[in-house]
Amino acid sequence: MKNILYHSTRNNNDKLKASEAVLKGLADDGGLFVPEELPKLDISFDELKKLDYKGVAYEVMKLFLTDYTEEELKFCIEHAYDSKFDTEEIAPLVYADGAYYLELFHGKTIAFKDMALSILPYLMTTAARKNDLKEEIVILTATSGDTGKAALAGFADVPGTRIAVFYPKNGVSPVQEKQMVTQKGSNVKVIGITGNFDDAQTGVKKMFNDAALKAELKEKGFVFSSANSINIGRLVPQVVYYVYAYVTLLKNGKVTPEDSINVTVPTGNFGNILAAYYAKNLGVPIAKLICASNTNRVLYDFFTTGTYDKTKELNLSDGKFDAERKFTLTGSPSMDILISSNLERLIYLSCGSDDKKDSSLMKDLNEKGSYTLDDNAKSFLKDFECGFADEIKTEDKIKKLYKDTGYIIDTHTAVAAAVYDDYKARTNDDTVTVIASTASPYKFAKTVMGAIDDANKSKDDFALIDELNRLSGVDIPQAIEDIRSAAVLHDTVCDKEDMVSEVKKFLNI
């Protein structure tokens, strides 16, 4: 098996082992770590069909994380995908209304982030031992709602680590916020900021790129790393469930070896759909990758035109970027993002793995607020389709799916399902399709139940959780029960300009 090294999207020369890339999180030049080549599966689908989720995880992750020994990697997988998940399959497929919903929310915090953040602490602490890291690892994370809690749960009381999570105050659902601010652990800190997710993400990236701050921390015995999807240790575990979904369809006779599948993903920071793209490159026969946006449709505009513009919005009537792009808080808050960090990994590939071209485009985005791909790079994106669903369309989909099938989905999954409906109506493509179901409806009970019945919109969140339980017949997850009466342990709120001082305060420096 080939040893895979990693380098920045903005510098092909400095190569790191996988474990080193996991530890660093973000490259020193602000780029994202990418493998020097995308690997291929070295096991047949017939053999993969015999394996459970953990077995598939090993066969996929070993291809990317090549400096981890078999013993180390299997230890990480075994301890990640255990009784924390409430289904034996880890990521079950549910058929409803013409599509297969890949339920990625059966972990500890009932969101898809658990699929990667259950294993990242093990990958990271193993990497620290492998590389004789002496400093304490400080995880810095910005969250639009789900990453924060999953990262907090994963790293709480893990020896040799501390974790600080920044989230947009008033920009996440009540349940998401309650999950974070009640988090226990001697090494955790949760901080709300008076801004949006992009402000939080930009602030975290600035700290990663602040050489003086990193030197000051190193002198005090600390080193930064990330639990966001910019960390390759987050992205690789996400590839697994797309391989597993295809293998499950194959095993259950829902597709034949000659069939391709489509994958539809509700998309904000682009990590989850990028993982599907990596799975396609491994050899999974994915025909179309359908990128679903909510009202904050920066990715829709990008895939439609080849221009990424964080300041101007595409005018759908004349096809020009001539309207101010506004950040909108929606019922799918984990997708309320205008700067999709992980897209850079795809842009790098679309430029023919040219680090200079990628750097130039990212410089344009930073300085001018936009960049445009050339025709060659645009043609590279031919496997991607796109669409967006506003609040009305999203709520209508939740209501209709429940009325027609009894199956209840969360708001983010509903964005993807609505976009898939539009895609199918537009193309008549009847390829078997997997929709990434990224969160439990219990996490967004107020919006979900309000979509099903307007009368629910004025009711209390936890009363609606009980009503959702009655309607769906699905047990209330332990993650929800745990926060009903939990005490608030984190009440810090700061301006985005004060993020550095809050981190220093947390570390007592």
C-alpha positions in Angstrom: 0.0 0.0 0.0 1.4 3.4 -1.0 2.4 5.8 1.7 0.3 8.9 1.3 1.8 12.3 2.3 -0.1 15.6 2.8 0.7 19.1 1.7 -1.1 22.5 1.7 -3.5 23.4 -1.1 -1.2 26.5 -1.4 2.2 24.8 -1.3 2.9 21.4 -2.9 6.4 21.2 -1.6 6.2 20.8 2.2 5.1 17.2 2.8 3.7 15.9 6.1 2.7 12.4 7.3 -1.0 11.9 7.9 -0.6 12.0 11.7 1.3 15.3 11.4 -1.5 16.8 9.2 -4.1 15.7 11.8 -2.1 17.3 14.6 -1.6 20.7 12.7 -5.2 20.9 11.5 -4.5 23.9 9.2 -1.4 24.6 7.2 0.9 27.5 8.2 0.1 29.3 5.0 -3.6 29.2 5.6 -4.2 26.4 3.1 -5.9 23.0 3.8 -4.0 19.8 3.9 -4.7 17.5 0.9 -3.3 14.0 0.1 -0.6 14.2 -2.6 -2.9 11.8 -4.6 -6.4 10.4 -4.0 -6.2 6.7 -3.2 -8.3 3.8 -4.7 -9.9 1.0 -2.8 -7.7 -2.1 -2.7 -10.6 -4.4 -1.7 -13.5 -5.6 -3.8 -17.1 -4.6 -3.1 -17.9 -8.3 -2.7 -15.4 -8.4 0.2 -16.7 -5.1 1.7 -20.2 -6.5 1.7 -19.1 -9.0 4.4 -17.9 -6.2 6.7 -19.7 -4.2 9.4 -19.3 -0.4 9.7 -16.1 -0.7 11.6 -14.6 -3.1 9.0 -15.5 -0.7 6.2 -14.0 2.2 8.2 -10.7 0.4 8.5 -10.5 -0.4 4.8 -11.2 3.2 3.9 -9.1 5.0 6.5 -6.0 2.9 6.1 -5.7 4.3 2.5 -5.5 7.9 3.7 -3.9 7.5 7.2 -1.0 5.4 6.0 1.4 6.2 8.9 -1.0 4.8 11.5 -0.3 1.1 12.2 -3.1 -1.4 11.7 -3.2 -1.8 15.5 -3.4 2.0 16.1 -6.1 2.6 13.5 -8.3 -0.4 14.6 -8.0 0.8 18.2 -9.3 4.3 17.2 -12.1 2.8 15.2 -13.2 0.3 17.9 -13.4 3.0 20.5 -15.2 5.5 18.3 -18.0 3.4 16.9 -19.2 1.7 20.0 -22.3 2.0 22.3 -22.2 5.8 21.9 -24.3 5.0 18.8 -27.9 3.9 19.3 -28.1 1.6 16.3 -25.9 -1.3 15.5 -25.5 -0.3 11.9 -24.0 3.1 13.0 -25.3 4.7 9.7 -28.6 3.1 8.7 -30.4 3.7 5.4 -34.1 4.4 5.5 -36.2 4.4 2.3 -38.9 7.0 2.0 -40.7 8.6 -1.0 -38.3 7.4 -3.7 -34.9 8.0 -2.0 -32.7 6.4 0.6 -32.0 8.6 3.7 -28.6 7.9 5.2 -29.2 8.6 8.9 -26.0 10.0 10.2 -27.3 11.2 13.5 -27.3 8.1 15.8 -24.3 9.2 17.8 -23.9 11.0 21.1 -25.0 14.5 20.0 -27.5 13.4 17.3 -25.8 15.0 14.3 -23.6 13.8 11.5 -20.6 15.5 13.1 -20.5 12.6 15.5 -19.4 10.3 12.7 -16.0 12.0 12.5 -15.7 13.6 15.9 -16.2 10.3 17.8 -12.9 9.2 16.2 -10.9 12.4 15.9 -9.8 12.6 19.6 -8.3 9.1 19.2 -6.6 9.9 15.9 -5.2 13.1 17.5 -3.9 11.6 20.7 -2.4 8.7 18.8 -0.8 11.2 16.5 0.6 13.1 19.5 2.3 10.0 20.8 3.6 9.0 17.4 5.2 12.4 16.9 6.5 12.8 20.5 4.4 16.0 20.9 5.2 17.5 24.3 2.8 20.4 24.3 -0.8 20.3 25.3 -3.2 20.4 22.3 -5.6 23.3 22.2 -8.5 22.6 19.9 -9.9 25.8 18.5 -13.3 25.4 16.7 -15.9 27.6 15.2 -19.4 26.1 14.9 -22.6 26.8 13.1 -24.4 24.5 15.5 -23.4 20.9 15.4 -19.6 20.7 15.2 -19.3 22.4 18.5 -21.2 20.0 20.6 -19.8 16.9 18.8 -16.3 18.3 19.3 -16.9 19.1 23.0 -18.4 15.7 23.6 -15.4 14.0 21.9 -12.7 15.9 23.6 -14.2 16.4 27.1 -11.6 15.3 29.7 -9.3 13.8 27.1 -5.9 13.9 28.7 -3.4 16.3 27.0 -6.1 18.4 25.3 -8.2 21.5 25.8 -11.0 22.7 23.6 -12.5 26.1 23.0 -15.6 26.4 20.9 -16.9 29.7 19.4 -20.5 29.9 18.2 -22.7 32.7 16.9 -24.9 33.9 19.8 -28.5 33.8 18.6 -27.4 32.0 15.4 -28.0 28.4 16.4 -31.2 26.5 17.5 -32.2 26.6 21.2 -31.4 22.8 21.5 -28.0 23.3 19.8 -27.1 26.1 22.2 -28.3 24.2 25.3 -26.3 21.2 24.2 -23.1 23.3 24.1 -23.6 25.6 27.2 -24.3 22.6 29.4 -21.2 20.6 28.4 -19.3 19.2 31.3 -15.5 18.7 31.3 -12.5 20.3 33.1 -10.8 21.1 29.7 -13.7 22.7 27.8 -14.8 26.3 27.1 -17.8 27.5 25.1 -18.0 31.1 24.0 -20.8 32.9 22.1 -19.8 35.7 19.8 -21.8 38.8 18.7 -21.5 37.9 15.1 -22.3 35.1 12.6 -20.6 31.8 11.9 -18.3 33.4 9.2 -17.1 35.8 11.9 -16.3 33.0 14.2 -14.6 30.9 11.5 -12.5 33.9 10.3 -11.5 34.6 13.9 -10.3 31.0 14.5 -8.4 31.0 11.2 -6.7 34.3 12.1 -5.5 32.7 15.4 -4.1 29.7 13.5 -2.2 32.1 11.2 -0.9 34.3 14.0 2.7 33.4 14.3 3.3 35.5 17.3 0.3 34.0 19.2 1.4 30.5 18.3 5.0 31.2 19.6 3.6 32.7 22.8 1.4 29.6 23.3 4.3 27.2 22.5 6.4 28.9 25.2 3.6 28.2 27.7 3.4 24.6 26.6 0.4 24.7 24.2 -0.1 24.1 20.5 -3.2 24.8 18.4 -5.2 22.2 16.4 -8.7 22.1 14.9 -11.7 19.9 15.1 -13.4 21.7 12.2 -13.8 19.9 8.9 -10.7 21.8 7.7 -8.8 19.0 9.7 -8.1 16.1 7.4 -8.8 13.9 10.4 -12.4 15.1 10.3 -12.8 14.6 6.5 -11.4 11.1 6.1 -13.9 9.4 8.6 -16.7 11.1 6.6 -15.7 9.3 3.4 -16.5 6.0 5.2 -20.2 6.3 5.4 -20.7 6.9 1.6 -18.7 3.8 0.9 -20.8 2.0 3.5 -24.1 3.3 2.1 -23.2 2.0 -1.4 -22.1 -1.4 0.0 -25.3 -1.7 2.0 -27.5 -1.0 -1.1 -25.4 -3.6 -3.0 -25.7 -6.1 -0.2 -29.5 -5.6 0.0 -30.1 -5.9 -3.7 -31.2 -2.3 -4.1 -28.5 -1.7 -6.8 -26.5 -4.1 -9.0 -22.7 -3.9 -9.5 -23.5 -2.3 -12.9 -25.5 0.6 -11.3 -24.4 4.0 -10.2 -25.9 6.0 -7.4 -26.5 9.7 -6.9 -25.7 11.4 -3.6 -27.5 14.6 -2.3 -26.0 16.5 0.6 -27.2 19.6 2.5 -24.1 21.7 2.3 -22.6 24.6 4.2 -18.9 24.3 4.8 -18.6 21.8 2.0 -16.8 19.0 4.0 -19.7 16.5 3.9 -20.1 16.6 0.1 -16.4 16.7 -0.4 -16.2 13.4 1.5 -18.7 12.0 -1.0 -16.4 13.2 -3.8 -13.4 11.5 -2.2 -15.6 8.3 -2.0 -16.3 8.6 -5.7 -12.5 8.8 -6.4 -12.0 5.7 -4.2 -14.1 3.8 -6.7 -17.7 4.1 -5.4 -19.8 4.5 -8.6 -21.4 7.9 -7.7 -22.8 9.6 -10.9 -24.0 12.9 -9.6 -23.1 14.8 -6.4 -26.1 17.1 -5.7 -25.1 20.1 -3.6 -28.1 21.5 -1.7 -28.0 25.0 -0.3 -30.5 26.9 1.8 -31.3 30.6 1.5 -27.6 31.4 1.9 -27.0 30.0 -1.6 -23.4 31.0 -2.2 -22.6 27.4 -3.3 -25.6 27.3 -5.7 -24.3 30.6 -7.3 -20.8 29.1 -7.6 -21.8 25.8 -9.2 -24.2 27.7 -11.5 -21.6 30.2 -12.8 -18.1 29.2 -11.7 -17.8 32.5 -9.7 -17.6 32.4 -5.9 -18.7 35.7 -4.5 -19.2 36.3 -0.8 -20.4 39.9 -1.2 -22.7 39.8 -4.2 -25.5 37.5 -5.0 -26.5 36.1 -8.4 -29.6 37.7 -9.8 -31.6 34.8 -11.1 -33.4 36.9 -13.6 -30.4 38.3 -15.5 -27.6 35.9 -14.4 -25.4 38.8 -13.0 -23.9 39.3 -9.6 -25.5 42.6 -9.0 -27.3 42.3 -5.6 -25.8 42.5 -2.1 -25.4 39.1 -0.6 -27.0 39.1 2.9 -26.3 36.5 5.6 -29.7 35.0 6.6 -30.5 33.1 9.7 -32.6 30.1 8.8 -34.2 27.0 10.2 -31.2 25.1 9.0 -28.5 27.0 10.9 -25.6 24.6 10.3 -25.8 25.7 6.6 -25.9 29.4 7.3 -22.4 29.9 5.9 -21.1 32.3 3.2 -17.4 31.2 3.2 -17.3 27.4 2.6 -13.8 26.5 3.7 -13.6 23.0 2.4 -14.4 24.1 -1.1 -10.8 25.1 -1.4 -9.8 21.4 -1.5 -12.0 20.9 -4.6 -10.8 24.2 -6.1 -7.2 23.0 -5.8 -8.1 19.8 -7.7 -10.0 21.7 -10.3 -6.9 23.8 -11.0 -5.0 20.6 -11.8 -3.4 20.5 -8.3 -1.7 23.8 -9.1 -0.9 25.4 -5.7 0.0 28.8 -7.3 -3.4 29.0 -9.0 -5.2 28.0 -5.8 -3.3 30.6 -3.8 -4.1 33.3 -6.3 -7.9 32.4 -6.2 -7.9 32.4 -2.4 -6.1 35.7 -2.4 -8.8 37.2 -4.7 -11.5 35.9 -2.3 -9.8 37.5 0.7 -9.0 40.8 -1.0 -11.7 41.3 -3.5 -14.5 39.0 -2.1 -14.7 36.8 -5.1 -12.9 34.6 -7.6 -13.8 33.0 -11.0 -12.7 29.7 -12.3 -11.4 29.3 -15.9 -13.1 27.0 -18.4 -10.9 24.1 -17.6 -11.6 24.3 -13.9 -15.3 24.7 -14.5 -15.4 21.6 -16.7 -13.8 19.7 -13.8 -16.9 20.2 -11.8 -19.2 18.4 -14.2 -20.1 15.7 -11.7 -21.7 18.3 -9.4 -25.3 19.4 -9.6 -26.8 22.1 -7.4 -30.0 23.6 -6.1 -31.3 25.6 -3.2 -34.5 25.5 -1.0 -35.8 28.5 0.8 -37.6 28.4 4.2 -41.1 27.8 2.6 -39.9 25.0 0.3 -38.0 23.4 3.2 -41.0 23.4 5.6 -43.3 22.2 2.8 -41.0 19.2 2.2 -41.0 18.3 5.9 -44.8 18.4 6.0 -45.4 16.5 2.7 -42.9 13.7 3.6 -44.6 13.2 6.9 -48.1 13.3 5.4 -47.2 10.9 2.6 -45.0 8.4 4.5 -45.0 9.2 8.3 -41.2 9.7 8.1 -40.0 12.9 9.8 -36.8 14.6 8.9 -34.9 17.6 10.2 -34.6 21.0 8.5 -31.1 20.4 6.9 -32.2 17.0 5.5 -35.3 18.7 4.2 -33.3 21.2 2.2 -31.5 18.3 0.5 -34.7 16.4 -0.1 -36.4 19.5 -1.6 -33.4 20.1 -3.9 -33.4 16.5 -4.9 -37.1 16.7 -5.8 -36.3 19.7 -8.0 -33.4 17.9 -9.6 -35.5 14.8 -10.4 -38.3 16.9 -11.9 -35.8 18.9 -14.0 -33.8 15.9 -15.3 -36.1 12.8 -15.0 -33.0 11.1 -13.6 -34.2 8.0 -11.8 -30.8 6.8 -10.5 -31.0 5.4 -7.0 -30.3 8.3 -4.7 -28.9 8.6 -1.2 -29.7 11.7 0.7 -27.4 12.5 3.6 -29.7 13.0 6.7 -27.5 15.1 8.8 -29.4 15.6 12.1 -32.1 14.2 14.2 -35.4 16.0 13.9 -35.4 16.2 17.7 -32.5 18.7 17.4 -34.8 21.2 15.5 -38.1 20.2 17.0 -39.6 23.7 17.0 -39.1 24.2 13.2 -39.9 20.6 12.3 -43.1 20.5 14.3 -44.0 24.0 13.1 -43.7 22.8 9.5 -46.0 19.9 10.2 -48.6 22.1 11.9 -48.6 25.9 12.2 -50.2 25.7 15.6 -46.9 24.3 16.9 -44.9 27.4 16.2 -45.9 29.1 19.4 -45.3 26.1 21.7 -42.3 25.4 24.0 -39.4 23.4 22.5 -39.5 20.6 25.0 -43.3 20.2 24.7 -42.8 19.8 21.0 -40.1 17.2 21.6 -42.7 15.1 23.4 -45.2 15.7 20.6 -42.6 14.7 18.0 -42.1 11.5 20.0 -45.8 10.8 19.7 -46.0 11.5 16.0 -42.8 9.7 14.9 -42.8 6.7 17.3 -39.0 7.3 17.5 -37.6 7.3 21.0 -36.4 10.6 22.4 -32.6 10.5 22.1 -30.6 10.5 25.3 -28.9 13.7 24.1 -32.2 15.5 24.4 -33.2 14.0 27.8 -29.8 15.0 29.1 -30.3 18.7 28.5 -33.9 19.1 29.7 -32.8 20.2 33.2 -29.1 20.5 32.8 -27.4 23.6 34.3 -25.8 26.2 32.1 -22.0 26.0 32.7 -20.8 28.4 30.0 -22.2 31.9 29.7 -19.4 33.8 28.1 -20.3 36.1 25.2 -17.7 38.3 23.5 -17.2 40.5 20.4 -15.4 38.9 17.5 -12.4 41.2 18.2 -12.0 39.7 21.7 -11.7 36.0 20.7 -7.9 35.9 21.3 -8.2 37.4 24.8 -10.9 34.8 25.7 -8.6 32.0 24.5 -5.7 33.4 26.6 -8.0 33.7 29.6 -9.1 30.1 29.2 -5.5 28.9 29.1 -4.5 31.2 32.0 -1.8 33.1 30.0 
